[in-house]
Amino acid sequence: RSGLPMLRPKEEKIQPIQLPLALPAITCVKMVRRRIVEILSPFIVLLLSVGPANAEYRRFDGPINAASNYVHYSEGYVVTPGYVDISNLLFKTAEDSARRLDEYDDVGSGSTFVDIVLFREPPECANTRLGCDWTDLGVGANDGVGNLRWCCADDAPALGLCAGGPKQEGRLIVDPSQFSGQHRFLGVPPSGEWQRSIRDGMMSLDDEQGTGKYVLVIANCNDVAGRNLTVTGEYVLKSDHGYLPGNLFREMYFFSALVVIYVILLAWYGLKMSLHRDDIITIQKWVVTTIGIGLLEVFFKAGDLWVWNTDGERFWFSLYTGVVAGVFKRAISRCLVLMICLGWGVTCDQLENFRSVVFLGIAYAGISAARDVMTVFAITENEILTHNEENEILDVVTILTFATSCIDVSFYIWIFCALSSTMQYLEGMNQTMKLKRFLRLRMILLLSVLFAIVWTVFGLVDSTNDQRMINEESDGWVLTAIWEVNFIFLLVGLSCLWAPSHGAKNYAFVMELTDLGDDGELEFDTTIDSPDSYDDDDTEDNIDNGGGKSAYKDDGRIT
């Protein structure tokens, strides 16, 4: 999913499968996500991928050169009833001329055409790994043996791919028997300065056409007599609920629900800290900090989507604040779990390797922040980046993702080693109550890791299937929601185990006495007889008051 994507060229292929050489931003991000899933270790539980989405106000500033071997296209998810409006796109000749023809209306002899089509990809093929074959939808044509053509030009007529006859020469191939979308075109004069917007650029989408992924294609096919053009302006994709992309609408409600959950958790934990303010320990301050930063993250993410849906444009402050807050949340939560497993606040009141834990957290935060910010920049600002620059940034993002995964693996190896060592110590010291707390912690961590492994395997299997089990176009928000659910589960578990309570400050200094009796009470075994059998006179005479010591007789009495 992408931010404000430019239209990208789609070139002809030897095979009829529609896989563009110059991928749009939406496809680039899918590739990055797939590569991220392949790289990520299954032990990464708290990883949150940031996925900016398509802005419904999209800007296009770029050339539309006369060429028959590729077309320009853009994709977007629209919930019907809605519309796609391209009325504000201004087409203009690229070369200078002394004559200006702003009111040129004659599209007769010598004129060439710019074709614009909008169509919906059926979900049965849009949700596959290879995507839809546009020729089956009436755009372009192939002869069944590997020759694919978008335009009726060059050898396309000889191959029998131009069903429209001579009138279709130099135009985009559109088969009316298969095409069910909407078609617009502009006539371009053979000479003179020219600029024009599409008068009937509002393309309404009703419920009959259906909700789904729509593709906008622009083709300047006549590379013999055609003229190079430039396009500037905005085009709009609007769904029934607003300007937010249709595939992100439920994600907005999901983050809104998370805001409520975080508020309840923070209020409960804050109340407990207020009631036991004299017994607060440092680890509990880390817990409440993690909850607060998590609330900050989901609040700004929900606010970003809400503003986007209302105004049609993203508020950069909310966007980047949510990204940075998410980075700090993940870094602090990793440090928090590690310090708990090292026994801080339970077996010790200070950590010897505290600096090492903080250093690892800072390294994670720095690399993760660079990865997330570069990803957002490459996607939301791609109208100012060339395709090669965008790919270079995404390659760096992949490297940073691998580095982040290595730090994650280090965190989790250290966490489980520290947890095992702490539990062995508590078991050896017969600290039953403290050991029960860490047994519960281990169960929570193992459930979280198991969940992460299952979801990672599911993602790998789903990415290799021809038919996806999760439709990324309509349900892609679930990919983010699953990791958030896993994180909130872990955070709630930690909050309950390390909730503020009376005596928590002295908890690390208190040693549990060993239970040696069958009846659950502590017993002392001595050889002292009953006080009635004592010989008071002998006792008074034989007690050595000066030395403070006693000696035993053969009968076991103290003398």
C-alpha positions as CSV (number, residue, x, y, z in Angstrom):
1,R,0.0,0.0,0.0
2,S,1.3,3.4,-0.8
3,G,0.9,7.1,-0.1
4,L,0.6,9.4,-3.1
5,P,1.7,7.2,-5.9
6,M,2.4,8.4,-9.4
7,L,1.1,6.5,-12.3
8,R,3.6,3.9,-13.4
9,P,4.4,2.4,-16.8
10,K,3.2,-1.1,-17.6
11,E,5.2,-2.7,-20.4
12,E,4.5,-5.4,-22.8
13,K,5.6,-8.9,-21.9
14,I,6.4,-12.1,-23.7
15,Q,4.1,-14.0,-21.5
16,P,0.4,-13.0,-21.1
17,I,0.7,-12.7,-17.3
18,Q,0.4,-9.1,-16.3
19,L,3.5,-8.4,-14.3
20,P,4.8,-4.8,-14.9
21,L,8.6,-4.2,-15.1
22,A,8.2,-0.8,-13.5
23,L,6.2,-1.6,-10.4
24,P,3.9,0.9,-8.8
25,A,4.4,1.9,-5.2
26,I,1.6,-0.5,-4.0
27,T,3.4,-3.5,-5.5
28,C,6.8,-2.4,-4.2
29,V,5.5,-2.4,-0.6
30,K,4.0,-5.9,-1.1
31,M,7.4,-7.1,-2.3
32,V,9.1,-5.5,0.7
33,R,6.5,-7.0,3.1
34,R,7.0,-10.5,1.5
35,R,10.8,-10.2,1.8
36,I,10.4,-9.0,5.4
37,V,8.3,-12.0,6.3
38,E,10.9,-14.3,4.8
39,I,13.7,-12.7,6.8
40,L,12.0,-12.2,10.2
41,S,12.8,-14.8,12.8
42,P,9.8,-16.6,14.2
43,F,10.9,-15.5,17.7
44,I,10.0,-11.9,16.9
45,V,6.8,-11.4,18.9
46,L,6.5,-7.6,19.3
47,L,7.3,-6.6,15.8
48,L,4.9,-4.1,14.3
49,S,5.1,-3.4,10.6
50,V,4.3,0.0,9.5
51,G,2.2,0.1,6.5
52,P,1.2,3.5,5.1
53,A,-1.7,3.3,2.6
54,N,-2.9,4.9,-0.6
55,A,-4.0,8.5,-0.2
56,E,-7.2,9.2,-2.0
57,Y,-6.1,12.5,-3.2
58,R,-3.3,11.5,-5.5
59,R,-1.0,13.8,-7.4
60,F,0.5,13.0,-10.8
61,D,3.3,15.2,-12.2
62,G,5.2,13.5,-15.0
63,P,5.5,12.7,-18.7
64,I,3.2,10.6,-20.8
65,N,5.4,9.9,-23.8
66,A,4.1,8.5,-27.1
67,A,4.9,4.8,-26.8
68,S,3.1,1.6,-27.8
69,N,5.1,-0.8,-25.6
70,Y,3.8,0.3,-22.2
71,V,1.0,2.1,-20.5
72,H,0.7,4.0,-17.2
73,Y,-1.6,2.8,-14.5
74,S,-2.6,3.3,-10.8
75,E,-4.5,1.0,-8.4
76,G,-6.8,1.8,-5.6
77,Y,-9.5,0.1,-3.4
78,V,-12.9,1.8,-3.6
79,V,-16.0,0.9,-1.5
80,T,-19.0,1.6,-3.6
81,P,-20.9,3.8,-4.1
82,G,-18.0,6.1,-4.8
83,Y,-16.2,7.7,-7.7
84,V,-12.9,8.3,-9.4
85,D,-12.4,11.9,-10.6
86,I,-9.7,12.8,-13.1
87,S,-11.1,16.2,-14.1
88,N,-8.2,18.0,-12.5
89,L,-5.5,16.3,-14.5
90,L,-4.1,18.7,-17.1
91,F,-2.6,17.2,-20.2
92,K,-0.2,19.4,-22.1
93,T,2.2,19.0,-25.1
94,A,5.8,18.7,-24.1
95,E,7.3,20.6,-27.0
96,D,7.0,24.4,-27.6
97,S,5.0,25.9,-30.4
98,A,4.2,29.4,-31.6
99,R,0.5,28.5,-32.0
100,R,-1.7,27.8,-28.9
101,L,-4.9,25.8,-29.4
102,D,-6.6,25.8,-26.0
103,E,-10.0,25.6,-27.6
104,Y,-9.1,22.9,-30.1
105,D,-12.1,20.7,-30.6
106,D,-11.4,19.0,-33.9
107,V,-10.2,15.5,-33.4
108,G,-10.3,14.6,-37.1
109,S,-7.6,14.1,-39.6
110,G,-4.0,13.9,-38.2
111,S,-5.1,13.9,-34.6
112,T,-3.8,11.3,-32.1
113,F,-5.5,10.1,-29.0
114,V,-4.8,9.6,-25.3
115,D,-6.9,6.8,-23.9
116,I,-8.0,6.5,-20.3
117,V,-9.8,3.5,-18.9
118,L,-11.0,2.6,-15.5
119,F,-12.0,-1.0,-14.6
120,R,-12.4,-3.3,-11.6
121,E,-10.3,-6.4,-11.1
122,P,-12.5,-9.3,-10.0
123,P,-11.6,-10.6,-6.5
124,E,-11.1,-14.2,-7.8
125,C,-8.0,-13.0,-9.7
126,A,-7.0,-9.9,-7.8
127,N,-6.4,-12.0,-4.7
128,T,-4.0,-14.4,-6.4
129,R,-0.2,-14.3,-6.3
130,L,0.1,-13.5,-10.0
131,G,-2.8,-11.1,-10.2
132,C,-5.3,-10.5,-13.0
133,D,-4.6,-10.9,-16.7
134,W,-5.9,-7.7,-18.1
135,T,-6.5,-9.1,-21.5
136,D,-9.2,-11.3,-20.0
137,L,-10.8,-8.0,-18.8
138,G,-10.7,-6.5,-22.3
139,V,-7.6,-4.3,-21.9
140,G,-4.8,-5.3,-24.3
141,A,-4.6,-8.5,-26.3
142,N,-2.5,-11.6,-26.7
143,D,-2.5,-14.3,-29.4
144,G,-2.2,-17.2,-26.9
145,V,1.4,-18.0,-27.8
146,G,3.2,-15.3,-25.8
147,N,2.7,-12.1,-27.9
148,L,1.1,-9.4,-25.7
149,R,0.3,-6.0,-27.0
150,W,-1.3,-3.0,-25.2
151,C,-1.7,-0.8,-28.3
152,C,-2.9,-1.3,-31.8
153,A,0.5,-0.3,-33.3
154,D,3.6,-1.8,-34.9
155,D,2.9,-5.5,-35.5
156,A,-0.3,-5.8,-33.5
157,P,-2.6,-5.5,-36.6
158,A,-0.5,-8.2,-38.4
159,L,-0.9,-10.5,-35.4
160,G,-4.6,-10.0,-35.5
161,L,-4.8,-8.3,-32.1
162,C,-6.7,-5.2,-33.2
163,A,-10.4,-6.1,-33.1
164,G,-11.5,-2.6,-33.8
165,G,-10.0,-2.4,-37.3
166,P,-8.3,0.7,-38.8
167,K,-10.1,3.1,-36.4
168,Q,-8.2,1.5,-33.5
169,E,-4.8,2.0,-34.9
170,G,-2.6,4.1,-32.6
171,R,-5.1,3.5,-29.8
172,L,-5.3,1.4,-26.7
173,I,-6.7,-2.0,-27.4
174,V,-10.1,-2.3,-25.7
175,D,-12.3,-5.3,-26.4
176,P,-15.9,-4.1,-26.0
177,S,-17.1,-7.7,-25.6
178,Q,-15.0,-8.2,-22.5
179,F,-14.5,-4.7,-21.1
180,S,-17.0,-3.6,-18.5
181,G,-15.3,-0.4,-17.2
182,Q,-15.4,3.2,-18.3
183,H,-13.5,4.7,-21.2
184,R,-12.4,8.4,-21.7
185,F,-10.1,9.8,-24.4
186,L,-8.6,13.1,-25.5
187,G,-7.8,14.1,-29.1
188,V,-4.3,15.7,-29.5
189,P,-3.7,17.9,-32.5
190,P,-0.7,17.1,-34.7
191,S,1.0,20.5,-34.1
192,G,0.9,23.6,-32.0
193,E,0.8,24.2,-28.3
194,W,-2.0,22.3,-26.7
195,Q,-3.4,21.6,-23.2
196,R,-6.6,20.1,-22.1
197,S,-8.4,18.6,-19.1
198,I,-11.0,15.8,-19.4
199,R,-14.4,17.4,-19.4
200,D,-16.3,14.3,-18.3
201,G,-13.6,13.1,-15.8
202,M,-16.0,12.2,-13.0
203,M,-16.5,8.4,-13.2
204,S,-19.2,7.2,-10.8
205,L,-19.0,3.8,-9.3
206,D,-22.3,2.2,-8.1
207,D,-23.1,-0.9,-6.1
208,E,-23.6,-2.9,-9.3
209,Q,-20.0,-2.4,-10.3
210,G,-19.0,-3.5,-6.8
211,T,-16.4,-2.8,-4.1
212,G,-12.9,-3.8,-4.9
213,K,-9.6,-2.9,-6.5
214,Y,-9.9,-0.5,-9.4
215,V,-7.2,0.2,-12.0
216,L,-6.8,3.5,-13.9
217,V,-4.9,3.2,-17.1
218,I,-3.6,6.0,-19.3
219,A,-2.1,5.2,-22.7
220,N,-0.5,7.5,-25.4
221,C,-0.1,4.7,-27.9
222,N,0.8,6.4,-31.2
223,D,4.6,6.4,-31.2
224,V,4.7,7.2,-34.9
225,A,2.6,10.4,-35.2
226,G,1.8,10.9,-31.5
227,R,3.2,13.7,-29.4
228,N,4.9,13.5,-26.0
229,L,2.7,15.0,-23.2
230,T,3.1,16.0,-19.6
231,V,0.4,15.6,-17.0
232,T,0.0,17.7,-13.8
233,G,-2.7,17.8,-11.2
234,E,-4.6,15.6,-8.8
235,Y,-7.1,12.7,-9.2
236,V,-9.4,11.5,-6.5
237,L,-10.6,8.1,-5.4
238,K,-13.5,8.4,-3.0
239,S,-15.4,5.6,-1.2
240,D,-18.8,5.6,0.4
241,H,-17.4,6.2,3.9
242,G,-15.0,9.0,2.9
243,Y,-11.6,9.6,1.4
244,L,-9.9,6.8,3.4
245,P,-9.0,3.9,1.1
246,G,-11.6,1.2,1.4
247,N,-9.2,-1.4,2.6
248,L,-8.2,0.8,5.6
249,F,-11.6,1.7,6.9
250,R,-11.8,-1.2,9.3
251,E,-8.2,-0.5,10.4
252,M,-9.3,2.9,11.6
253,Y,-12.0,1.2,13.9
254,F,-9.4,-1.3,15.0
255,F,-7.0,1.4,16.2
256,S,-9.9,3.3,17.8
257,A,-10.7,0.1,19.8
258,L,-7.1,-0.2,20.9
259,V,-7.2,3.4,22.2
260,V,-10.1,2.4,24.5
261,I,-8.2,-0.7,25.6
262,Y,-5.0,1.2,26.4
263,V,-7.0,3.9,28.2
264,I,-8.6,1.3,30.5
265,L,-5.3,-0.5,31.1
266,L,-3.5,2.8,31.9
267,A,-6.3,4.0,34.2
268,W,-6.3,0.7,36.1
269,Y,-2.5,0.6,36.5
270,G,-2.3,4.2,37.4
271,L,-5.0,3.8,40.1
272,K,-3.0,0.8,41.5
273,M,0.1,3.0,41.6
274,S,-1.7,5.8,43.3
275,L,-3.1,3.5,46.0
276,H,0.3,2.0,46.6
277,R,2.4,5.0,45.9
278,D,4.8,4.3,48.8
279,D,5.6,0.8,47.5
280,I,6.2,1.6,43.9
281,I,9.4,-0.1,42.4
282,T,11.3,1.0,39.3
283,I,10.1,-1.9,37.1
284,Q,6.5,-0.7,37.6
285,K,7.5,2.7,36.2
286,W,8.8,1.0,33.1
287,V,5.5,-0.9,32.8
288,V,3.4,2.3,33.0
289,T,5.7,4.0,30.6
290,T,5.3,1.3,28.0
291,I,1.5,1.5,28.4
292,G,1.6,5.3,28.0
293,I,3.7,5.1,24.8
294,G,1.5,2.4,23.4
295,L,-1.5,4.6,24.0
296,L,0.2,7.5,22.3
297,E,1.0,5.4,19.3
298,V,-2.5,4.0,18.7
299,F,-4.1,7.4,19.4
300,F,-2.0,9.1,16.7
301,K,-2.5,6.3,14.3
302,A,-6.3,6.3,14.8
303,G,-6.3,10.1,14.5
304,D,-4.2,10.0,11.3
305,L,-6.7,7.6,9.7
306,W,-9.7,9.7,10.9
307,V,-8.2,13.0,9.5
308,W,-7.4,11.2,6.3
309,N,-10.9,9.9,5.9
310,T,-12.4,13.3,6.6
311,D,-10.1,15.6,4.6
312,G,-8.6,13.2,2.0
313,E,-5.0,14.2,3.0
314,R,-2.7,12.9,5.6
315,F,-1.6,15.0,8.6
316,W,2.2,14.5,8.6
317,F,2.6,15.2,12.3
318,S,0.1,12.4,13.3
319,L,1.7,10.0,10.8
320,Y,5.3,10.4,11.9
321,T,4.4,10.7,15.6
322,G,2.6,7.4,15.4
323,V,5.6,5.8,13.7
324,V,8.2,7.2,16.2
325,A,5.9,6.2,19.2
326,G,5.6,2.7,17.8
327,V,9.4,2.4,17.6
328,F,9.9,3.6,21.2
329,K,7.1,1.2,22.4
330,R,8.8,-1.8,20.9
331,A,12.2,-0.9,22.1
332,I,11.1,-0.2,25.7
333,S,8.9,-3.3,25.9
334,R,11.9,-5.5,24.8
335,C,14.0,-3.9,27.5
336,L,11.2,-4.3,30.0
337,V,10.7,-8.0,29.4
338,L,14.5,-8.7,29.5
339,M,14.9,-6.8,32.8
340,I,12.0,-8.7,34.4
341,C,13.5,-12.0,33.3
342,L,16.8,-11.0,34.8
343,G,15.0,-10.8,38.2
344,W,14.8,-7.0,38.7
345,G,12.4,-6.3,41.5
346,V,12.1,-9.9,42.5
347,T,15.5,-11.4,43.2
348,C,17.5,-8.1,43.1
349,D,16.8,-4.4,43.5
350,Q,19.6,-3.4,41.0
351,L,20.8,-4.9,37.7
352,E,24.5,-5.3,37.1
353,N,24.0,-5.3,33.3
354,F,21.5,-2.5,33.2
355,R,23.6,-0.5,30.8
356,S,23.9,-3.4,28.4
357,V,20.2,-3.8,28.3
358,V,19.7,-0.1,27.6
359,F,22.4,-0.1,24.9
360,L,20.7,-3.0,23.1
361,G,17.4,-1.1,23.3
362,I,18.8,2.1,21.9
363,A,20.4,0.2,19.0
364,Y,17.1,-1.4,18.2
365,A,15.3,1.9,18.4
366,G,17.7,3.7,16.1
367,I,17.8,1.0,13.4
368,S,14.0,0.4,13.6
369,A,13.3,4.2,13.5
370,A,15.5,4.6,10.4
371,R,13.7,1.6,8.7
372,D,10.2,2.9,9.4
373,V,10.8,6.5,8.5
374,M,12.6,5.6,5.3
375,T,9.7,3.3,4.4
376,V,7.1,6.0,5.0
377,F,9.2,8.5,3.1
378,A,9.8,6.2,0.1
379,I,6.0,5.6,-0.2
380,T,4.3,8.8,0.7
381,E,6.8,11.0,-1.1
382,N,7.3,8.9,-4.2
383,E,6.0,11.7,-6.4
384,I,9.3,13.5,-5.9
385,L,11.4,10.3,-6.3
386,T,12.4,8.5,-9.4
387,H,11.6,4.8,-9.7
388,N,15.3,3.9,-9.2
389,E,15.6,6.1,-6.1
390,E,12.5,4.5,-4.6
391,N,13.9,1.0,-5.2
392,E,17.3,2.0,-3.7
393,I,15.5,3.3,-0.5
394,L,13.4,0.1,-0.3
395,D,16.6,-2.0,-0.7
396,V,18.1,-0.1,2.3
397,V,14.9,-0.7,4.2
398,T,15.3,-4.5,3.6
399,I,18.9,-4.4,5.0
400,L,17.7,-2.4,8.0
401,T,14.9,-4.9,8.5
402,F,17.4,-7.8,8.6
403,A,19.6,-5.8,11.1
404,T,16.4,-5.3,13.3
405,S,15.6,-9.0,13.1
406,C,19.2,-9.8,14.3
407,I,18.7,-7.6,17.3
408,D,15.3,-9.1,18.0
409,V,16.9,-12.6,18.0
410,S,19.5,-11.3,20.5
411,F,16.8,-10.0,22.7
412,Y,14.9,-13.2,22.7
413,I,17.8,-15.5,23.3
414,W,18.9,-13.3,26.2
415,I,15.3,-13.2,27.5
416,F,14.8,-16.9,27.7
417,C,18.4,-17.6,29.0
418,A,17.8,-15.0,31.8
419,L,14.4,-16.4,32.6
420,S,15.8,-20.0,32.9
421,S,18.6,-18.8,35.1
422,T,16.3,-16.8,37.4
423,M,13.9,-19.7,37.7
424,Q,16.7,-22.1,38.6
425,Y,17.9,-19.8,41.3
426,L,14.4,-19.4,42.8
427,E,13.9,-23.2,42.7
428,G,17.2,-23.8,44.4
429,M,16.4,-21.3,47.1
430,N,12.9,-22.8,47.6
431,Q,11.2,-19.5,46.8
432,T,7.9,-21.0,45.8
433,M,5.8,-17.8,45.6
434,K,8.3,-15.9,43.4
435,L,8.8,-19.0,41.3
436,K,5.1,-19.2,40.6
437,R,5.2,-15.7,39.2
438,F,7.9,-16.5,36.8
439,L,6.2,-19.7,35.8
440,R,3.2,-17.6,34.8
441,L,5.5,-15.2,32.9
442,R,7.1,-18.1,31.0
443,M,3.7,-19.4,30.0
444,I,2.7,-15.9,28.7
445,L,6.0,-15.6,26.7
446,L,5.7,-19.2,25.3
447,L,2.1,-18.6,24.2
448,S,3.1,-15.3,22.5
449,V,6.1,-17.0,20.8
450,L,3.9,-19.9,19.7
451,F,1.4,-17.5,18.3
452,A,4.1,-15.6,16.4
453,I,5.5,-18.8,14.9
454,V,2.1,-20.0,13.8
455,W,1.3,-16.6,12.2
456,T,4.7,-16.4,10.5
457,V,4.3,-19.9,9.0
458,F,0.8,-19.0,7.9
459,G,2.1,-15.9,6.2
460,L,4.8,-17.8,4.4
461,V,2.3,-20.4,3.2
462,D,-0.2,-17.8,2.2
463,S,2.4,-15.8,0.2
464,T,3.3,-18.9,-1.9
465,N,-0.3,-19.9,-2.6
466,D,-1.8,-19.1,-6.0
467,Q,-5.0,-18.1,-4.2
468,R,-4.4,-16.0,-1.1
469,M,-6.2,-16.9,2.1
470,I,-6.1,-13.2,3.2
471,N,-7.0,-10.7,0.6
472,E,-4.4,-7.9,1.1
473,E,-6.6,-5.5,-0.8
474,S,-9.6,-5.7,1.5
475,D,-8.2,-7.4,4.6
476,G,-4.6,-6.3,4.6
477,W,-5.2,-4.4,7.9
478,V,-5.3,-7.8,9.6
479,L,-1.6,-8.2,9.0
480,T,-1.0,-5.2,11.3
481,A,-3.8,-6.0,13.7
482,I,-2.5,-9.5,14.5
483,W,0.8,-8.2,15.8
484,E,-0.9,-5.5,17.8
485,V,-3.2,-8.1,19.4
486,N,-0.2,-10.2,20.3
487,F,1.6,-7.3,21.9
488,I,-1.4,-6.1,23.9
489,F,-1.8,-9.7,25.2
490,L,1.8,-9.7,26.4
491,L,1.5,-6.2,27.9
492,V,-1.7,-7.0,29.8
493,G,0.0,-10.2,31.2
494,L,3.0,-8.3,32.4
495,S,0.9,-5.6,33.9
496,C,-1.1,-8.1,35.9
497,L,1.9,-10.0,37.2
498,W,3.8,-6.9,38.1
499,A,0.8,-4.8,39.3
500,P,1.5,-2.4,42.2
501,S,0.8,-3.9,45.6
502,H,1.5,-3.5,49.3
503,G,5.1,-4.4,50.2
504,A,6.3,-4.5,46.6
505,K,9.3,-2.3,47.4
506,N,10.7,-4.9,49.9
507,Y,9.8,-7.9,47.8
508,A,13.3,-8.3,46.5
509,F,14.7,-8.4,50.0
510,V,12.2,-10.9,51.5
511,M,13.2,-14.6,51.6
512,E,10.5,-17.2,51.9
513,L,11.0,-19.7,54.7
514,T,11.2,-23.3,53.7
515,D,8.2,-25.4,54.6
516,L,9.5,-28.6,56.3
517,G,6.3,-29.8,58.1
518,D,3.6,-32.1,56.7
519,D,0.9,-29.9,58.1
520,G,2.3,-26.8,56.3
521,E,3.9,-25.3,59.4
522,L,7.6,-24.9,60.2
523,E,8.9,-27.5,62.7
524,F,12.1,-27.4,64.9
525,D,13.6,-30.7,66.0
526,T,15.4,-30.6,69.4
527,T,16.6,-33.0,72.2
528,I,15.3,-30.7,75.0
529,D,13.0,-32.5,77.5
530,S,9.9,-31.1,79.1
531,P,10.5,-28.3,81.5
532,D,8.8,-30.4,84.3
533,S,11.6,-32.9,84.3
534,Y,14.2,-30.2,85.0
535,D,15.9,-30.3,88.3
536,D,15.6,-26.7,89.3
537,D,18.3,-26.9,92.0
538,D,20.8,-28.6,89.7
539,T,20.0,-26.3,86.9
540,E,20.6,-23.2,89.0
541,D,23.9,-24.5,90.3
542,N,25.2,-25.7,87.0
543,I,24.3,-22.9,84.6
544,D,27.4,-21.1,83.6
545,N,26.2,-17.4,83.6
546,G,29.6,-16.0,82.9
547,G,30.3,-17.9,79.7
548,G,26.8,-18.0,78.5
549,K,27.3,-21.6,77.4
550,S,25.5,-24.9,78.3
551,A,26.7,-28.4,78.3
552,Y,24.7,-31.6,77.6
553,K,24.6,-34.5,80.1
554,D,24.2,-38.0,78.9
555,D,20.5,-37.9,79.6
556,G,20.0,-34.9,77.3
557,R,19.2,-32.3,79.9
558,I,20.8,-28.9,79.9
559,T,23.1,-28.6,83.0
